[in-house]
Amino acid sequence: MADITDIVAVDIAIQDSAPKAIEFDTIAVVADAPFQGGRLYAISPQGLAAMATDGFAAHSRAKQIVSRISGQSGAAAQAYIWGRTANQTQELELTVDIAVTAVGQVIAFSVSYAGVTSSISVTVAVNTVNAILDLIEAAIDASAAGIAGIAVAPDNATATLLEITNAVPGTFVQFDGFPRSIHIEDVSVAGTGFAAELAAMKAELSESVYGLLIDGYSASEIALAAAFTEANHMLFLGQSADNEIVTSGTGDIATTLSGASYTRSNVFFSRYMSGDIAAALLGRQLGQVPGSSNWALQTLAGVPADRLTSAAHAFARGKHALTYTTDRGTAKTWDGWAANGSRYFDVMHGVDALQADIETREYQVLLNAEKVPFNATGRAMFETALRASLTAAEGNVGVPGLIEPGWTVTAPNLVGYSPVDKAARVMRTFAWTAVMTGAVSSLGIAGTLTL
């Protein structure tokens, strides 16, 4: 479904200031918190205990997210929780597709709010949108989760949807395991100053964070987070239960991100809002050696898999959305690509790490020498460091590398070198080329049987 070629340009300038030292195993989680600004936590049982000590409720989105990451084998080591200054007021729209319901059919799912989870089950008596919504509204209102603070707009004789909101901004209503007859869309507007919040987070934490997760599910905040990620050389995964993603419609967040051709962000479709599939995959993959792990074909601990019709799955994949379904008895992630559908996250992760490694090695040449002479000797010092980085990027048998053997390095010709650059003490350009090591996600097999 994606182009077989991908060209990534890497431009590096090593100057008399320290290069960026990115923490590739650290994630920023922008969410409601008992504090404002950033605080670092280990992604571990000890880190979760520290969050509880700091005042995070067990049901808080920040704690849900860190818990899900902590449950993944080999996950990222740490996360900065960035306490939002303005929490989001959630607004969900729930409707029903009577084309796939019938009298006598049971519609069942669960709903959670503020740490309370209730099972909702209604039996269709009259197969009209309004009649079914009446049943669902009454069931939610009477449930423990509903009483805990879910606000459902009163239904009426011509209702086509239920409007569901949270009593406390920053505490989210979560629907899980709902059937395809139930359509849910989070139409919440972005929290006040959300884009500025992201900018403030990055300004303070700088290169201490590489991954990004947010607490909400709305298209508006996912779009802002994705745009921010693209501009700040991070990686972001969002999560949405918007049914339009799995249809031919074009008003959904997957279509928006795909249309923007983003290479560092994407959105999961999932009917399990509390499953935190985005957190699970991003957290797991940032704990791997950059470029060594395919983000597709991964099984994630504690994350329920969706059941999608072939047509629905095809629509989601056609929009380059990420999905998590069970295939031949095994739950797995699909595709592993960013929203543009041709840049794969293992490639982006690996390229970022390779660039950082080259920067660091070359800067160490400058730091560890009394003086790097502007001659063949100095050129050789820089070339040796570059070759060492590319050799390391090949990996080994146990850990697949980012690039294939056979890469080339061309050092600058110092004969007739620009006197302007030489006076400015700039040696350029060391040019290199390499072929990236892709991943296999499917294969073809042909055979014959003869009796």
Beta strands, then each sheet from edge to edge (+ up, - down):
strand 1: 26-31
strand 2: 37-42
strand 3: 78-83
strand 4: 91-96
strand 5: 106-113
strand 6: 116-123
strand 7: 150-152
strand 8: 162-166
strand 9: 174-176
strand 10: 182-186
strand 11: 211-214
strand 12: 235-240
strand 13: 265-269
strand 14: 324-327
strand 15: 330-333
strand 16: 408-410
strand 17: 431-433
sheet 1: 2+ 3- 1- 11- 12- 13-
sheet 2: 7+ 8- 4+ 10-
sheet 3: 6+ 5- 9+
sheet 4: 14+ 15-
sheet 5: 16+ 17-
end
